Amino acid sequence: NVVDIKCQFGSQTSEAVAYSDEMLRCRIPPQRPGLVNVTLLQDGTPLHPPEQSAEFLYTADVSVDKVYPPFGYTSGGYAVFVFGSNFLNTTSLGCSFADMKSRGIYLSNSSIICLAPSPIGRSALASEYVSVEVTVNGYDYSESDIQFRYSEPCDPGFFCPGLGRSLCPNGTYCPVNSRNFSLCPPGSFQPREGQQDCAICPVGYICPDLGLARPLICPAGAI
């Protein structure tokens, strides 16, 4: 922990702060895009052989131009195409929808896919519009302020697997904000479409299976 230790990124240097015997913090100096060696200096002298230098990749700033579709249900879980520039195929590629993070799938240096997270129960739901930004290293995000609009949760009696909604079929039920329909459990049935719950099997009938649209009458000799 000395005052004259520095980090050298290519030809540029910056002051280092010692956190422990094994870790320093350096503010990265500006540099043109490209791969540079990282060397530790004390009094201008390297503290290690050149072959022990680390590498750091400077990249051009990421920007977002548009997203498609520009809106979606608050249920989340559907793909959103993000178009912009300077995207990289890295394991840290991702998007942020306001303060909600989502991993990205690389398509090209100008397009990626991110799954829209659900804002239900999060502070981002305070506004239906959120800003979509992209990161290639998991820390630094673009500052393009491209807006994505969340619509209301999927209505009861419908399920919303993607951007559209579908009517819940008979024999199933769909509570509010369903991504898929659920089969009525044994002991219940549902003869109508677009329902958010199932009916209890009536006296004199049996409902032994999942997903029944109508009850079965008790067989002869049984009540």
C-alpha positions in Angstrom: 0.0 0.0 0.0 2.2 2.8 -1.4 1.4 6.1 -3.0 3.4 5.7 -6.1 2.0 2.5 -7.5 0.1 2.8 -10.8 -1.7 0.8 -13.4 -0.6 1.1 -17.0 -3.2 0.4 -19.7 -1.2 0.3 -22.9 0.6 3.7 -22.9 -1.8 5.3 -20.4 -1.4 5.2 -16.6 -3.7 5.8 -13.7 -3.3 5.9 -9.9 -3.9 2.6 -8.0 -5.6 2.1 -4.6 -4.6 -1.0 -2.6 -7.4 -2.9 -1.1 -5.4 -5.9 0.1 -2.2 -7.8 -0.7 -4.0 -9.3 -3.7 -6.3 -6.6 -5.1 -5.9 -3.1 -6.4 -8.4 -0.7 -7.9 -7.5 1.5 -10.9 -9.7 4.0 -12.8 -9.5 3.1 -16.4 -7.9 5.8 -18.5 -9.4 6.8 -21.9 -8.1 4.8 -24.9 -9.0 4.0 -28.4 -10.8 0.7 -29.0 -8.5 -2.3 -29.0 -6.7 -4.9 -26.8 -4.0 -3.5 -24.4 -1.7 -4.9 -21.8 -2.2 -4.0 -18.1 1.0 -3.6 -16.1 1.6 -2.5 -12.5 4.3 0.2 -12.0 6.1 1.5 -9.0 8.2 4.6 -9.4 7.8 4.0 -13.2 9.3 0.5 -13.0 7.2 -2.6 -13.8 6.6 -4.9 -10.7 6.4 -8.0 -12.8 7.8 -9.5 -16.1 6.1 -8.5 -19.3 4.7 -12.0 -19.8 2.7 -11.7 -16.6 0.8 -8.6 -17.8 -3.0 -8.9 -18.0 -5.1 -7.9 -21.0 -8.0 -5.4 -21.2 -10.2 -4.9 -24.2 -11.4 -1.3 -25.0 -14.6 -1.4 -27.0 -16.6 1.3 -28.8 -19.5 2.7 -26.8 -22.7 0.6 -27.1 -25.9 2.4 -28.3 -29.5 1.4 -28.7 -31.5 2.7 -31.7 -34.9 0.9 -31.3 -36.6 -2.1 -29.8 -39.2 -4.4 -31.4 -41.9 -4.9 -30.4 -42.0 -1.5 -28.5 -44.6 -2.8 -26.0 -45.6 -6.0 -24.2 -47.6 -7.5 -21.3 -46.4 -7.1 -17.8 -46.3 -10.9 -17.5 -42.9 -10.7 -19.2 -40.9 -13.7 -20.5 -41.2 -12.9 -24.3 -38.4 -12.0 -26.7 -37.6 -8.4 -27.5 -35.3 -7.5 -30.4 -32.9 -4.7 -29.6 -31.2 -2.9 -32.5 -28.2 -0.6 -32.1 -24.4 -0.6 -32.6 -21.2 -2.0 -31.3 -22.7 -5.2 -29.7 -20.3 -7.9 -28.8 -20.8 -11.7 -28.4 -19.8 -12.0 -24.8 -21.1 -14.0 -21.8 -21.9 -10.7 -20.1 -24.1 -9.4 -22.9 -27.5 -8.3 -21.5 -30.2 -5.7 -21.3 -31.7 -3.6 -18.6 -35.4 -2.7 -18.6 -35.3 0.2 -16.1 -33.6 -1.5 -13.1 -34.5 -5.0 -14.2 -31.7 -7.1 -15.8 -32.0 -9.6 -18.6 -29.5 -11.8 -20.4 -28.9 -11.1 -24.1 -28.6 -13.4 -27.1 -26.2 -12.2 -29.7 -27.4 -12.0 -33.3 -25.0 -9.5 -34.9 -23.0 -6.4 -33.9 -26.2 -4.4 -34.4 -28.9 -6.7 -33.1 -29.6 -8.9 -30.0 -32.5 -10.6 -28.3 -33.4 -10.1 -24.7 -36.3 -11.6 -22.7 -38.5 -8.9 -21.2 -38.6 -9.3 -17.4 -41.9 -8.9 -15.5 -42.2 -5.6 -13.6 -45.0 -6.9 -11.4 -44.1 -6.2 -7.8 -41.1 -4.1 -8.7 -40.6 -0.4 -8.5 -40.3 -0.2 -12.3 -44.1 -0.7 -12.4 -44.6 2.8 -11.2 -44.5 3.9 -14.8 -45.6 1.9 -17.9 -42.6 3.2 -19.8 -39.1 1.9 -19.1 -35.8 2.6 -20.7 -34.0 -0.3 -22.5 -30.2 -0.2 -22.4 -27.5 -2.8 -23.4 -24.3 -3.9 -21.7 -21.5 -6.0 -23.1 -19.5 -6.4 -19.8 -22.3 -6.6 -17.2 -21.4 -3.3 -15.6 -21.5 -0.4 -18.2 -24.8 0.2 -19.9 -25.7 2.4 -22.9 -27.4 5.7 -22.3 -29.7 5.8 -25.3 -33.0 6.1 -23.4 -35.1 4.0 -25.8 -38.5 3.4 -24.3 -40.4 0.2 -24.0 -44.1 0.2 -22.8 -45.6 -2.4 -20.5 -49.4 -2.9 -20.8 -51.7 -4.2 -18.1 -51.4 -7.8 -16.8 -53.1 -10.5 -18.9 -56.9 -10.5 -18.2 -58.5 -13.3 -16.2 -59.9 -16.0 -18.5 -57.0 -15.4 -21.0 -53.4 -16.6 -21.2 -50.6 -14.5 -22.7 -47.7 -16.7 -23.8 -46.2 -13.9 -25.9 -47.3 -10.5 -27.1 -50.9 -11.6 -27.8 -53.5 -13.2 -25.7 -55.6 -16.4 -26.1 -58.9 -17.4 -24.7 -58.7 -20.1 -22.0 -60.2 -23.3 -23.4 -62.9 -25.3 -21.6 -61.6 -27.9 -19.1 -59.0 -25.3 -18.0 -58.8 -22.1 -16.0 -56.7 -18.9 -16.3 -56.3 -16.6 -13.4 -55.1 -13.0 -14.0 -51.7 -12.7 -15.7 -51.4 -16.3 -16.8 -48.7 -17.3 -19.3 -50.5 -20.6 -20.0 -53.8 -22.3 -19.1 -54.0 -24.8 -16.3 -56.0 -28.0 -16.4 -58.9 -28.3 -14.0 -57.7 -30.7 -11.2 -59.6 -34.0 -10.4 -62.8 -33.2 -8.5 -63.6 -30.2 -10.7 -64.5 -29.4 -14.3 -65.1 -26.3 -16.5 -67.6 -26.5 -19.4 -67.0 -22.9 -20.6 -64.2 -21.0 -22.2 -62.5 -18.0 -20.7 -62.9 -18.8 -17.0 -60.5 -18.0 -14.2 -61.5 -21.0 -12.0 -63.1 -24.4 -12.1 -66.5 -25.7 -10.8 -66.7 -28.4 -8.1 -68.0 -31.7 -9.3 -71.7 -31.9 -8.4 -73.4 -34.6 -6.3 -74.1 -37.7 -8.4 -71.2 -37.2 -10.7 -67.5 -37.9 -10.7 -64.6 -35.9 -12.1 -61.6 -38.3 -12.0 -59.3 -36.8 -14.5 -57.4 -33.6 -15.2 -59.0 -31.1 -17.7 -62.6 -32.3 -17.7 -65.0 -30.1 -19.7 -68.0 -31.9 -18.2 -68.5 -34.3 -15.2 -69.2 -38.0 -15.6 -72.4 -39.5 -14.1 -71.8 -42.0 -11.3 -71.7 -45.5 -12.8 -74.5 -47.9 -12.1 -74.4 -49.3 -8.6 -72.6 -46.3 -7.1 -73.8 -43.0 -5.6 
